[in-house]
């Protein structure tokens, strides 16, 4: 149930904080691959935060797909954004600030943001206030270091890290 899921997540967070590093604790038969985070309690499936390799948006898409049979992450509910923000904050404390790719784009539909992995619309709550459309060359959505809210950026920008998802 939801209370048990929340307790298990808080336990994982507590263990991570006590030991001072990001640790995936298997407290309920995690079905995710090794080093992936179980986000099933917020309907995200398994999440992998690649904090080792920067890439542009297309490379990030290919990396998730070909290396992990996954896709770049999509965020459909506020609880999913909160979950990702919590995971990224813990990682930031250990590894420093990083910007993160999602599957959001408005390529071919200027100003109409959608998740490339499912073609569903990107909800408004993911955006940092006033940052949903910086022009025709800004076609890819990323989560900004620190706030972990969405901004748009040119897709060829390198230097961002992928968040892969298996649902």
C-alpha positions as CSV (number, residue, x, y, z in Angstrom):
1,X,0.0,0.0,0.0
2,X,1.0,3.7,-0.3
3,X,2.0,4.1,3.3
4,X,4.3,1.0,3.1
5,X,5.8,2.4,-0.1
6,X,6.5,5.8,1.5
7,X,8.0,4.1,4.5
8,X,10.3,2.0,2.3
9,X,11.4,5.1,0.3
10,X,12.1,7.0,3.5
11,X,14.2,4.1,4.8
12,X,16.2,4.1,1.6
13,X,16.7,7.9,2.0
14,X,17.8,7.5,5.6
15,X,20.3,4.8,4.8
16,X,21.7,7.0,2.0
17,X,22.0,10.0,4.3
18,X,23.6,8.0,7.1
19,X,26.3,6.6,4.9
20,X,26.8,9.8,3.0
21,X,26.4,8.4,-0.5
22,X,23.7,7.3,-3.0
23,X,22.8,3.8,-2.2
24,X,20.0,1.7,-3.7
25,X,18.6,-0.5,-0.9
26,X,16.5,-3.5,-1.9
27,X,13.8,-3.5,0.8
28,X,11.0,-5.1,-1.1
29,X,12.3,-7.4,-3.9
30,X,13.4,-4.7,-6.3
31,X,12.9,-5.8,-9.9
32,X,15.2,-3.2,-11.3
33,X,18.6,-3.9,-12.7
34,X,21.7,-3.5,-10.5
35,X,22.5,0.3,-9.9
36,X,19.0,1.4,-11.0
37,X,16.6,3.1,-8.7
38,X,13.1,1.6,-8.1
39,X,10.5,4.2,-8.9
40,X,7.6,1.9,-9.2
41,X,5.8,3.4,-6.1
42,X,5.3,6.6,-8.2
43,X,4.6,4.6,-11.4
44,X,8.0,5.3,-12.9
45,X,9.4,1.8,-13.2
46,X,13.2,1.8,-12.9
47,X,15.4,4.9,-13.2
48,X,19.1,5.1,-14.0
49,X,21.0,8.3,-13.3
50,X,24.2,8.3,-15.4
51,X,26.4,10.7,-13.6
52,X,29.5,9.6,-15.4
53,X,29.0,10.6,-19.0
54,X,27.9,13.9,-20.6
55,X,26.2,13.9,-24.0
56,X,23.8,15.8,-26.2
57,X,20.1,14.9,-26.3
58,X,20.3,12.6,-29.3
59,X,23.3,10.8,-27.8
60,X,21.4,10.5,-24.5
61,X,18.5,8.9,-26.4
62,X,20.7,6.5,-28.1
63,X,22.6,5.7,-24.9
64,X,19.4,4.8,-23.0
65,X,18.0,2.8,-25.9
66,X,21.1,0.9,-27.1
67,X,23.0,0.4,-23.8
68,X,20.0,-0.3,-21.5
69,X,16.9,-1.0,-23.7
70,X,15.4,2.0,-22.0
71,X,14.3,5.5,-22.9
72,X,15.0,9.0,-21.5
73,X,12.8,9.7,-18.6
74,X,9.3,11.2,-18.8
75,X,7.5,12.9,-15.9
76,X,3.7,12.7,-15.8
77,X,2.7,13.4,-12.2
78,X,3.9,15.8,-9.5
79,X,4.9,12.8,-7.3
80,X,7.3,11.6,-10.1
81,X,9.0,15.0,-10.3
82,X,9.3,15.1,-6.5
83,X,10.8,11.6,-6.5
84,X,13.4,12.6,-9.2
85,X,14.2,15.8,-7.4
86,X,14.9,13.9,-4.2
87,X,17.1,11.4,-6.0
88,X,19.0,14.1,-7.8
89,X,19.5,16.2,-4.6
90,X,21.1,13.2,-2.9
91,X,23.3,12.6,-5.9
92,X,24.2,16.3,-6.1
93,X,25.4,16.3,-2.5
94,X,27.8,13.5,-3.4
95,X,28.8,14.4,-7.0
96,X,28.2,18.1,-7.4
97,X,25.7,20.0,-9.6
98,X,24.7,18.5,-12.9
99,X,22.0,19.2,-15.5
100,X,19.9,16.2,-16.6
101,X,18.3,15.2,-20.0
102,X,14.6,14.1,-20.1
103,X,12.7,12.9,-23.2
104,X,10.9,16.2,-23.5
105,X,11.0,18.0,-26.8
106,X,9.0,20.3,-29.1
107,X,10.8,19.3,-32.3
108,X,8.4,19.7,-35.2
109,X,5.7,21.2,-33.0
110,X,7.3,24.5,-31.8
111,X,5.9,25.5,-28.4
112,X,4.0,22.2,-28.0
113,X,6.1,20.1,-25.6
114,X,5.7,16.3,-25.6
115,X,7.6,13.3,-24.3
116,X,9.4,11.8,-27.3
117,X,9.2,8.3,-25.8
118,X,5.3,8.3,-25.6
119,X,4.2,11.4,-27.6
120,X,2.1,12.5,-24.6
121,X,2.2,16.2,-23.6
122,X,4.7,17.5,-21.0
123,X,2.6,18.8,-18.1
124,X,3.1,22.4,-17.0
125,X,4.2,21.6,-13.4
126,X,7.6,20.4,-14.6
127,X,8.7,23.8,-15.9
128,X,10.6,26.4,-14.0
129,X,8.4,29.5,-14.1
130,X,8.7,31.4,-17.4
131,X,11.0,28.9,-19.1
132,X,8.9,26.7,-21.3
133,X,9.7,28.2,-24.7
134,X,13.0,30.1,-25.4
135,X,12.6,30.0,-29.1
136,X,12.8,27.8,-32.2
137,X,16.3,26.5,-31.6
138,X,15.5,25.5,-28.0
139,X,13.9,22.1,-28.5
140,X,15.0,19.8,-25.7
141,X,13.9,19.6,-22.1
142,X,16.4,19.2,-19.2
143,X,16.2,19.4,-15.4
144,X,18.4,22.2,-14.2
145,X,21.0,21.6,-11.5
146,X,19.9,22.8,-8.1
147,X,16.1,23.3,-8.7
148,X,15.7,20.2,-10.9
149,X,12.9,22.0,-12.7
150,X,12.5,21.9,-16.5
151,X,14.2,24.3,-18.9
152,X,14.6,24.2,-22.7
153,X,17.9,24.2,-24.4
154,X,19.2,23.5,-27.9
155,X,19.4,19.7,-28.4
156,X,23.0,19.7,-29.7
157,X,24.2,21.0,-26.3
158,X,26.6,18.6,-24.8
159,X,27.5,18.5,-21.1
160,X,24.3,17.1,-19.7
161,X,23.7,13.7,-18.2
162,X,20.9,11.2,-19.1
163,X,18.2,9.9,-16.9
164,X,17.1,6.5,-18.4
165,X,13.8,4.8,-17.6
166,X,12.4,1.3,-18.0
167,X,8.7,1.1,-17.5
